[in-house]
Amino acid sequence: MRKRSLIAAGLMILCVGLTACGGSKGTDNGSTTQQQSQNTSTGYVFTTNGVNIAIDEKVEDITSKLGTPKGGYYEAKSCAFDGMDKFWYYDSFTLQGYQKNGVDVVYSVTFMDDTVKTKEGIKIGDSKDKVTSAYGSSYKEENGQIKYESGNMVLSFAIKDNAVTSIVYSVK
């Protein structure tokens, strides 16, 4: 399960990066269910080891609290933004940053395995029903993913055979 999750998460990171270079439209289910961890200014927030990680937050503020990523750091010229796309590989998630107004900020957080979960308790391997029970029916469904939008961000769950294979918090 861990190897499949790592592969799926790696593909999801690639897709998030490539999506920034192109666009797609989905369908909206039209419900107005309120999400539990929604913060109206930043959207959903991922918490790990007592550190809150929100989209567009300064990466330095996060990495200074989390410490050096055990999986390393990588950067590449961005195809969507000025400057570099930057990746910090922590044990169970990958943090991706980009430059906004000259500062490195969070672009996405991608779960790498089932040892981390959202504030609502969703992790890789959970059922689609558990996701919709936790987050409601107000989502867009496209390309095998269900996406919840809040503020300037999207919380995406890749679903295959009724199970979550990847979870990504990202810029809208």
N, C-alpha and C positions, 0 to 999 in steps of 0.2 A: 504494500500500500504506500509506504514512504517513497519508494523509487518512482512509482506512477505519479504520486503527488508532486514530486520534485520536477518531473518531466512536464506535467501539466502546468505547474507554476512557472517554469521557465518559458514555456510557450506563451503563457498569459503575459509575462513581462514583455516578451517580444511583440505581442499583439498590441499592448498598451503603447509601447514606443512607436510602432508603425501606425497605429490609429492616429497619433498626433500628426502624421504626415498626410493623412487622408480622412475622410469622414464617412459616416453611415447613419442611417435613420432607422429607428425602431418603431414599434407600436406601443401605445400607452393604454394600459388597462382602465384608466379613468377613475379609479377609486381615490378617496382622500384620506386614507388611514394615516395617522400620525405615528412616526417612528420614535422608539424609546430613547435612543442615544443621540437624537438629532440636536445639534446646536445650530440655531438659526444663522449665526454668522459664518461658521466654518463647515457645517455639514456634520457628517459622522466622524467620530474620533476613535482611533485605535489606541489602546492602552497596553503597554508591556512593561513589566518590572517597575510599575508605578510611574512610568513616563507616558504622557499623552502625546500622540502624534496626529496632527491635523494637517490637511492639505493647505499648501501655501505658507506653512509655518517655517521659520528659519531652520535650516538643516543643522547649523552649528549648535543651536539651542538643544536639539535632540541628541546629536552624536556626542556632545559633551557630557550628557547624562548617561547615555547607553554605553559609552566607551568604544574602544576599537572593535570594529566588526571582525569576528573570527574568520569569516569567509572572505575577507578582504574588501578592497575598493577597486572600482573600475570606472573609467570615463571614456567618452567618445564624442566627437563633434555631433551636435544635435542637428537633425534634419527639420525640426519644427520650431526651434527657439534659437535665439542668439546664444553663442557660447557652447558649453559642453553639457551633455547629459551625464549625470554622475550616479553611480550605484554603490550602495553600502550593503554588503551581504552579511546579515546577522544569522544566528543559528536557525531560526524558524521563519524569518521573513526577510524580504529585500526592500530597502528604502531607495527610491529613485528621486533625484533632485534635478532642478533646472534653474537657470538664472532668471530672476524677475527683478527689474530695477537694479541690476548689479549685485544682487544678493542670491545665494543659493537657498532655494525653498523646496519644500516637499512637493513632488509631482505625483508620486504614487507609493503605496505600500502593498506589497504582494506577499501573501502567505505562502510558505514553502512546504509546510507539512501540517499534520493534524494536532500539533502540540500547542498551537495558539488558536485563540477564538475571538470573535467580536464581543463587544460589551453585552450583546443579547445572547451570547453563548453558542454562536454558530461557528463550526469548524469544518475543515475539509473532511468529506466522508458523510456529513449529515444529509438528510433528505431534503428535496425541494419543498416538501410540505412543512418541514421544520423551519426553513427559511421564511416562507410566506406566513407562517404562524407567528414568527418573531417580528417580521417587518411589515406585514400587511400585503394587500393586493395591488397597491399603487406602484407598479413597476413597468418598465419597458422590457420586452423580450425580443432578443435578436441574436442570431448566430450562436445558439446554444447557451446564451447567458440571460440572466434576469438582472436588471439594473435598477437601483433605487437612487434617485437624485435628491440632493439637498444642498442648498446654497450653491457654491461653485464646484461641487464635487459629485462623484458617482461612486456608489458601492456596488461592485459587480460580483455575481456568483456564477461561475461556469457550471453547468449542469450536464451530466451524462449519465444515462441509465438511472435517472431520478436521484442521483447523488451529486453533492457539491465536489467538484474536482479542483477548483481554484477560487480564491477570494482576493479581490483587489479594490483598494480605496484609490481613487485617482481624480485628477482635475477634470472638470466637465468639458 
